[in-house]
Amino acid sequence: MLGLALVTEPAQARPHRIVSLNLCADALVLRLADRADVQSVTWLARDPENSVVAVEAASVPVNHALAEEVAALKPDLVVVGAFTARSTVAVLRRLGMPILELGVPRDIDGIRGQIRQVAAALGQPERGEAMVAAMDRRLAAIRPPASPPLAVVLRPNGFTAGRGSLVDEILRRAGVRNLAAEQGLENYGEIPLERVALAGVRLLILNQPENGAPSLGEAMLDHPVLSALPDLRLVRVPPRLWTCGGPEVADAAALIAAAARAAEGQGS
């Protein structure tokens, strides 16, 4: 189950007035559709910290996911996501607009399926296959560490990712062990820092820009529980690589794998 449903009224040929109302949809629409066919993407698409298509989005009109904005554009396809305002989606459905609703991929196979279905809806199946193939090549090129180190992904308030999450598969592809998964956490939840310290974690992985404000990471490393771990290595993964379940997760996995190799003295 890919969490993706297509509702079109009526069935039609390749859309030429596409509107995206979701950051993750923006990334697929702008790279799979012809530029002339894209009427609008969200304002978030222009944020280079969270968007992989910030450059492409700079020349595209933006929206704030409001129903009146969309209606004025008279689109022949509206792409929405799981976090698009339900009230907006409901209004657009009542207006009879063709809607492609994207869920959140839970694994890399789900990413492949979502790329293919979006590409098909945009009338660009060949581009979808090319995107999947490029992602698979990057995944195959990842060099994991010789000995998998124990890692944990931490966000504010000890929020982390366990078994059954896309993040867990990214860590496995990188060749590292996921503490949260090994301790039985399913999907997403919290993990106490004390448990992280007792487990002897080697990699502390943060959702943070490479050169961004280091406040979260430094605050965690300054915590007395974690500061007692001499071999703890901080790994910053830019949000744009894995905020969305897109092909860039291969780059996130490669980054983590490189950090794991460096941590065991193998270099990059």
DALINGI-V239428 format. One record per helix or strand of 3 or more residues. SS is the DSSP state (alpha for helix, beta for strand). FROM is the first residue (numbers start at 1). TO is the last residue. If there is no record, write none. Layout:
[[SS & FROM & TO] [SS & FROM & TO]]
This chain:
[[beta & 5 & 7] [beta & 18 & 20] [alpha & 23 & 32] [alpha & 35 & 37] [beta & 38 & 42] [alpha & 43 & 46] [alpha & 54 & 57] [alpha & 67 & 73] [beta & 77 & 81] [alpha & 86 & 94] [beta & 99 & 102] [alpha & 108 & 121] [alpha & 125 & 140] [beta & 150 & 155] [alpha & 156 & 158] [beta & 159 & 161] [alpha & 166 & 174] [alpha & 179 & 182] [beta & 188 & 190] [alpha & 193 & 199] [beta & 203 & 207] [alpha & 215 & 222] [alpha & 224 & 227] [beta & 233 & 237] [alpha & 239 & 242] [alpha & 249 & 263]]
